[in-house]
């Protein structure tokens, strides 16, 4: 017997969430189908964050939700890396095809990556053919060591050099924040960089479209579209709940979001942080609104001769969306936006 662990949060207040244990079904497949239908019909003022099926009476530490046939997502926690979360911060996924598996992002540590690999092995014994990294940030890429020998590591063609240049900085920062959780962590660079859109195959009827993007969230963002299910893994081009963090170009990111929101063939989007899946519009609208406000107010501040330190204290603080981790990331974003826009 399987039960459903459904977590939902208020759309108007992402920090207000509840998890309920609901009846599932006799079989895992039947439970997952019921879970998908139930999540789709949840009240509109809630965002369903995850809905994994688990053996009755259990609450695993690491769960995955099947958001479409053969497409699984693990929901990361909102927060900075720390012992209390073990670096389990980003949404991670995998797609099972007729012949092989593709992994999309690997987490902050080898332990998180190993938990993801264990979740894959609980679903299939097919080989992992590809490990795809959506960008260089530690919460999405430092768990790759757990997949040694498991498949070809793919990423944006600029990710390898960017990750190599930050090797010591990332390892030192994550070791300071995570302590023993970072034991045996090693930087794993991509085996191959993606410089133009291409498709890879997991067997007949299961193609993944990889698209490297111009500088946006970072200078090495890559999206992954599972054509069979219409599932777009957006990486950190989409933040929901967790405040976006600019490490590339605020203008480039704002421009790209319009293209992603209009991309054809997309049924659902997996954000880098937030619910395991959302419709295309809601997946990108919060980030777009935040960036648009930041651009507008920063341009006005530059035109008025407002000093950067004053801009950091005042800009972008009257938005409608109740972002989590606002005080941690917003000042950095204003600084990045001001530096970019003052030379327009």
N, C-alpha and C positions, 0 to 999 in steps of 0.2 A: 504494500500500500504506500502511495506517495501523497505528500501534502505540499501545499503551495505557500511559500514565504513571500507575501506581497508587500512591498514597501512603496508608499506613496507620500508625496509632499505637496503642500499647498502651493499653487502657482504664484500666489501673491506674496508668499513668505517661504522661500526654499529651505529655510532652517527648520521649519515646522513639519516634521515627518512622522509617520507611524508605520509600523510593520505588523502585519496580521498573519497568523497561521490559519490557512483556510483548507477545507477538504479538497483533495485532489482527485485521484483515480487509482484504479487497481494497477495500471501499467504506467510507466514513465512517459511513453508516447502519448497516451490519452490525457495524462495530467498536463503535459506541455501544450497540447492543443487547447484544452480548456483554459489554461493560463493565458495564452495569446488572445483568445476570444474575450476573456474577462478583462484583460488589460485594455483592450481596444474599446470596451464599453464602460470604462470607469468614468465617474463624474467629471465634468469639464474643468472644474476649478482645482482639480488635483493633477499632478504629474506622476505617472507610475514610474518609479525609479528602477525597479527590478522585480522579477517574478519567477525565481527559480523553483523547480520541483525537487523535493528532497525526500529521502526515506522518512516515513512517519515517525515523529518524535525526535528528529535530529535537527541540529542547527549547525551546519558546517561552517568553518572559518572562511573558506574560499568557495564561492558558488558562481555558477555561470547560468545565464538565462538564454534559452533558445528563442531568439526574436523572429526567426523565420526558419523554414526547414534547412537544417545543416549550417545555420549561422548562429554562433554563440558569443555572448558578451559577458565579461566580468565587470561589474561596476566598482570603480575605485572610490575611495573616501575623499571628502573635501577637507583639505588641511595642508599644512606644511609637513615635510618629512619629519618624523619623530618616532621614538620608541613605541608610542602608543598605537601607531598605525603601521609600523614596519615598512614604510615606504609604499604601501598599497594605496596609491593615489589616483591613478589614471584608469580610464576604461580600456580594457584589453579584449581582443577577440580572436576567433578562429573560424574558418570556413572549411567544411568537410565536403570534398568532391567525390566522384566515383572512384578515383585512383589515389588521391593524396589530400593533404591538409595544408592550408596556408594560415600562418599566425600573423596577426596584425598587432604590433607593439608587444613588449615583453615585461614592462614594469621597471621598478627602480632598483631591485636587487635580484641576485640569483635565486633567493628564496621565493620571491614573488614569481619569477619566471618558472621555477620548478613547480610551484603550485598550479600555474597555468598549464604546464606540460602534463601534470597529473590529471587535470580536468580533461585534457584532450584524450589521454589514454583511457579515461573512464568512458569515453564516448566511442572511440574507434582505435583499431590497431593499424590503420593506414599510415604510411610514412608522412612525416612533415617534409614537404617539398620546398616550401618557401617560408622564410621569416621576414616579414615586411615591417619596416620602421617608418612611421609617418613623419618623424622629425627627430632632432638630436637630443631633446631635453631628457634629463636623467630619468624622470618618472615614466618615460615611454621606451627607453632604450637600454638602460644598464642591466636589465635582467636577461639580456641576450646570451650571456655566458651559459645559462641553463640549457640552451638549445644547441650546444656544441655538437657538431656532427649530425644535426637533425635536418638540415636543409640549407639552401642558398639564402644568404642574408641580402635583402634588397632595400634600397633607400634612394632618395633624391641624390643626384650626382654631386651636389654640394655638401651632403651631410657628412661624408667621410672626412674631408678636410676640416670642416667646422668642429666635428666631435674630437678629432685629433688635436686641434688647437686648444681645446678646453679640457683635455684629458686630466691634467693635474688639478685644475680648478674644480671640476666636477667631483673627482674622487675625494679631494680634501673636504669640500663642502658637505657632501653626503656622508662621509665618515664622521664628521663633526656632529651632524644632526641625527644620524641613525646608529652610530656606535657599532656594536657587535652585529647588527643586521647587515652591515656592509662587508662582513668577512668574506674573503675569497672573491670579491667583486673585481672584474677586469673589464676594461673597455674593449668591446668587440666592434671592429669597423666593418662596414658593409663589404660583401664579396663583389657586388656590382652596383654601380650607380645608374639611376634612371634619368636620362637627359631629355627624353621626349615621350609622349604617351605611348604605351604599349600594353598588350594583353598577355597574360600568362594563363595556363590551363591547369586545372586540377582533375581533368578527365572530361569525357564527352558531356557537353551541356553545362559545364561549370567553368566559365572564363571570368577572370578578374581584370578589370581595366585599371592600370596604374597611371596616374597623371602627376608629373612634377609641376609645381606652380612657381610663378615669380615671387619675389620677396613679399611676405605677408606677416603671419605670426612670427616666423623665422625666415631665413633665406634658404631653407631646405624642407619646405612643406610638401608632402606627398599625400594624395587621396587614393583610396582603393574602393572601387565599385564592383560588387558582386552582381553581375548582370542577371543571373538566374533569379535572384530574389529582389533586385532593385535596392540593395542595402549599400549605402555609401558610408564608409569609414572615413570621417572627416578629420581625425586627429584633433589637434588644438586649434584648427580653424574655426571650430565650434565650441564655445563654452556655454554651459547653462547652469545657473546657480553660482558656480565659482567665477569670480571676476576674471575676465580675460587678462592676459599678460603679454605685453608687446616686447618682442625681442627681434623685430625686423623692421617693418615699415607700416605705420598707421594708415597711410594713404593706400599703399598696396593692398593691405588687408581689407580695408573698407571697399575698395574696388572689386576685389576677388569675391567677396561675399555675395554680391549681386549675381555674379556668374554661377556660383554654387547653388544659390536659391532657385535659379532657373534651369539648372542642369536637367537634361532629359533622361528618362529611364530610372529616376530615383523614386522609390516608394517610401523609404525610411532612411534616417540618418543616425549614425552612432557618433555622438559628440566625444571629444577627448575627455571632457569632464561634464558630468551631469547624468541624466537618465540613460538607460541602456539603448533607447531608441526613441526618436521623435519624428513627426512629419517634417517635410522639407522646410516649410516656412518657419515654424516654431524653433527649429534647430539652429537657424542662423539669425533670426530677428533680434534676440537680446544682444548678441555681440555686435550686430550692425548698429543698433540704436546707441549702444555705449560708445562705439568708435565715432559715429557721426557727431554725437554731442561733444566728444573730446576734441575732434577736429574743429568744429564750429567755434567752441569757446577758446581754444588755443589760438586760432587765427585772430580772433577778436582781441585777445590779450597781447599778442605780438604787435598787432596794429596800434594798440593803445600804449605800447611801450611798457607794459607790465613786466617787472622783473621775474625771472624764472622761479625764485623762491616764493614769491607771493602767488604766482600761478599755481604752484604745487599745493599751497594751502587752500586755494579757493576754487579751482576749476573742477567741473564735473561732479559736483557733490549734490546736485538736485535732480538726479535722474529718477525715473519712475520704477526701475527694476531693483528689487532688494538684494543686491549682490552679497554673497558670502566672501570673506577674506578681503573685503574692500580696503581696509586700512593697511593691509600687508602689501598689496600690489598697486594701488591706485597712484601713489606718489611716483613710483617708477614709470608708470604709463604716462603721466603728465610730463615727466622729465624727457622721456623718449619722444613724445609728440612735439614738445617745445623745440627740442634740438632739431627735429626734422623740418618743422614748419617755419622756423624763424628765417630760413634761407630760401624760401619759395620765391 
